[in-house]
Amino acid sequence: MAQTLVNFRIDKEVKEGMEKICKELGINMSTAFNIFAKKMIREKRIPFEVSVDPFYSESNIEALKESIKQLEEGKVVKKSIETLQEMVDE
């Protein structure tokens, strides 16, 4: 099978970590990427779950902005942990 060269950049720490795991598995990074590519072709999808951090969802960002606005306007109630615990214990 004819081969071709593919170049891409990854963080140095990611590369080093991947090289370490590949060595433990007895393969090199090229083999690991080929395994990934073949599995992706076979399954016609990324072969693992990819998701977005819900912290950065539009609704959460809006809620954070509203909280900041309320804080800046002094529309907050401040209680110590001790006071909150006393409220729960009552």
MODELLER restraints for C-alpha pairs under 7 A, 6 or more apart:
rsr = mdl.restraints
at = mdl.atoms
rsr.add(forms.Gaussian(group=physical.xy_distance, feature=features.Distance(at['CA:19:A'], at['CA:28:A']), mean=6.97, stdev=0.5))
rsr.add(forms.Gaussian(group=physical.xy_distance, feature=features.Distance(at['CA:19:A'], at['CA:29:A']), mean=6.32, stdev=0.5))
rsr.add(forms.Gaussian(group=physical.xy_distance, feature=features.Distance(at['CA:22:A'], at['CA:28:A']), mean=5.45, stdev=0.5))
rsr.add(forms.Gaussian(group=physical.xy_distance, feature=features.Distance(at['CA:22:A'], at['CA:29:A']), mean=6.33, stdev=0.5))
rsr.add(forms.Gaussian(group=physical.xy_distance, feature=features.Distance(at['CA:39:A'], at['CA:47:A']), mean=6.58, stdev=0.5))
rsr.add(forms.Gaussian(group=physical.xy_distance, feature=features.Distance(at['CA:40:A'], at['CA:46:A']), mean=5.49, stdev=0.5))
rsr.add(forms.Gaussian(group=physical.xy_distance, feature=features.Distance(at['CA:40:A'], at['CA:47:A']), mean=5.79, stdev=0.5))
rsr.add(forms.Gaussian(group=physical.xy_distance, feature=features.Distance(at['CA:70:A'], at['CA:76:A']), mean=6.54, stdev=0.5))
